[in-house]
């Protein structure tokens, strides 16, 4: 029984480390309030994220199996966006480059470097500024560019392609109050060079975000976001790991445009419930600079 528990914990550490590493790199993909309001065509944005995540608790099937996980992820993510038009619709082709420092104390391993680079674009079939409502669809593609070594339990790269389809609706309820809902699904290719020469497969992950933001002054607003993630059960060479995600997360933030020169944003995020994986909290700073 002791060996069985150790095996489960070891597997959970490996898979949980990979999962949270991918989440750290996907901060730029994570939707923020008013991201689904397009800028005028011709606008270019440089967006830089500094993100810190940590966790003491690690959960398996809703139970805490370690209170000393020693998980820590620090990421610097650079995103470049160009707003244009495509078939008469606003669009914003973009590329995102993550650099991550990942340390998993319970596994005694760490990894640093460039993660999986990804790219995509939002397309807005509905962009009605007069009535304050917008609807956009965003595909993303993750490329297996990050460092990966099957002999390591902690890697930045996932060694697989993955694909995200996201859709978001924004509605201005008053002059300063905005309500938003964003849903997405992510599909994963196989990692055919997993531990011991096995193949790691992963089911689709589904995410739902709902957000409220409120103006507290010109170019300044406070906001909150609730996120639900489910799915993503993994299999190793066909053997199910019984590690489907069921995670509830809350974020609070403040965004401030300094004239038209740049925007500063600060965000605190905390997992409320985690069925399988690390129970994290953290802070994200974002700098948006038009150029």
N, C-alpha and C positions, 0 to 999 in steps of 0.2 A: 504493500500500500504506500509506503514511504517513497519507493522508487517510482511508483505510478504518479504520485503527486509531483515529484521532481520533474518527471518527463513532461507533464502538463504545464508546469511553470516554465520550464525551459522553452517549450514550443510557444507559449504565450509571449515570452520575452522577445523571441525572434520575430514573430509575426507582429506583435504590438509595436516593436521598435520600427519596423518597416512602415507600418501604418501611420504612426505619428510623424515619422520623418517626412512622409509624403504630404501630410497635412501641413507641416511647417513650411514646406516648399510651395504649397498651394495657397498661401496667405493672399497672394496677388489675385488668385482666382476667386477667393471668398468675396461674396458680394457685400458692398457697403452701401449705406443709405445714399440715394440720389445718383448712384453709379449708372442707373438705367435712364438717366436724362442726358441725351447726347449734346456735345459741344458743337459749335458751328463748324461746317466743313472747312478744312484747311488748318484747323487747330492741331498742334502737336503737344503732347504731354510727356514729361519724364516723371515717373512715379517711383519713389524709393521707399521701401519698407524695412524697418528694423523690428524684428520680432523675437521675443523671449518666451519660452514655454518650459514649465517644469512640472514634475509630479513625484509624489511620495507613494501614493496608493496605486496598486495594479489590481484590476478586477478580472475574474474569470467566472462566467455564468452569474454575474451580479454579486459575487462574493469577493471580498478583498483577500487576495492571496499573498500580498506583500505590502507592508507599510513603510518600507525603506527601499523603494524602487530606484531612487537616485537618478531619475530621468531628467535630462536638461537638453533643450534644443535652442540654439541661437541662429537666426537667419538674417541675412541681408539680401533683399530681393530687388532687382531692377526691372522696371517695366517701361516699355516705350509704346505710345499709342498715337495713331494718326487718324483724325476724323475726316471722313470723305463721304461720298455718295456712291451707292451701288444699285443700279436698276431703279433709280429714283428714291431709294431709301437711304437714310443716314446709316453709316457704317463706321467701325473703328478698328481696322486691323492692328494687331499688337503682338509683341513678343515679350516673354518673361524669362529672366535668367536668375535662378536662385543660387546663393552661396550659403551653405549650412555647416554649423559645428554641432555635432550630435554626440552626447555622452550618456550612456546607460550604465549607471553604477552597479546595478544588480547583475548585469552581464559582464562587468569588468571590461567593457569595450567602448571605443569612441571612433568617430569618423569625421573628417572635415573635407570640404571642397565644393565644387560645383555640382548641383543636383540635376535632375531631369529638366531640361529646357522645354517650355511649351509655348504654343502660339494659338491665336484664334481671332475672332472678330464678332462683335454684336451687329445684328441687322435689325433695324426698327421699322416694321410694317405700320406701326402707329406711333406718330410723334406729333401730338396735338398740344403745343405749348399754350395756346389760347384757353383751352379747357383743362389744362394741367393734367394731362394723362399721356402715358407712354407705355408701349409694349415692345420688348425686344427679345430676340432669340440669339443665343451665343453658343457656337461650337468651339471646343478647345481640343487640341491634340498634344499629348505628352510624348516626348521622344526619349528613348533610353540612353541619354547622354551622361548620366551621373555615374560617379565611381561605384563599381560593384565588384565584389569578390565573394564567390560562393563559400569560401573558407571562413569568412567573417560573419558573425551574427548581427552586426550593426553596419548597415550600408546606407549611403545617400541615394544611390540609384536603385530603381525597382527592376531593372533589366527586362523591361517589357514596354510595349506601347499601351497607352490608354486614351480613352476618348470621352469627353464630357459634352453633354447637351444641356444647356441652361436656358431658362425662359423667365423673364421678369416683367412685372406690371407695377407701374408707379402712378399714384393718384394724389394730386394736391387737394386736400380736404378743405383747407382755408388758405389764406395768403402765406402762412408760415408753417402749416402742419401737413406733413406728407405721410402717406401710408403705402407700404410696398410689400409685395409677395414675390418670392423667387423660388422656383423649383428646379431640380436638376437630377440627372441620372448619369452615372459614370460606368463605362464598360472597360474591361481589362483584358489585355492579351496575356498569354502564359509566360511565366519565367521558367524557361527550360534548363536553367543552370542553377537550381536551388541547392540547398544543403545536401551533400552526399550524392549529387548527380540526379536528384529528383526534380519533378516539375511542379511548380506552384501555380495553381489556378485560383481565380477569385470571381465570385458572383457579382452582379451589378450592385452598386451602392446608390441609394436614393437619399436626397437631401431636400429639406424644405426650410425656407427662411421667411420670417415675417418681421417687418421693421416699422418703427415710427420715428420720425425726426421732427424737431420743432425749432424754428428760428428764435434765437435769443438776441439778435441784433443783425445789422447788415453783414452778410457773408459769414455769420456764425450760427451754428445750430448744435443742439444736443440730440442724442439718439440712443435707441435701444434695439437689440436684435435677438430674436429667439431662433435657434437652429435645431432641427431634428434630423438625425442620420440613422438609417436602418439599412440592413442588407450587408453585402460584402463578405459573406462566409467564404472561407478559404479551404482549398483541398491540396494535399501534397500527394502527388502521383495517384490521384483518385480517392484518397482517404480523407474524408471530411474532418476538419479541425473543430467543428462545432463552435465557431467563434464569431457568429453573426453579430454585427454592430447593432446597438440600440442606444444611442447617445443623445442626451439633451444638453444644450449649451446656451448660455446667456452672455451677451456682450453689451457694454455700455461705452459710449464714446462722445467725443467733442470734436467738431471740425470748425476750422477758422480760416477763411480766405483773408490774406493780408493784401488789401487792394486787389489788383489783378495780377500781382507778381507771383504769388505762390500760396498754397494751402497747407496748413499744418493740421494733423489729425492724431488724436491719442485715443486708444481703445484698451479697455480691460475685458478679458474673456475668461470665463470659468465654466468647466463642465459641471452640470448639476447631477446627472445620472449617467453612469457608464456601465454597460452590461459586460463588455469584454474590452480590455485594454487599459492604458494609463489614464488616470483621472487628473487632467491637467488644468492649470490656470496660467495666465500670462498677460503680457502687455505688448501692444503693437503701436509703433509710431510710423506715420506716413507723411511723406513730403511730396507734394504735387507742384511741378514747375512747368508752366507753358513755355514753349520755345518755337 
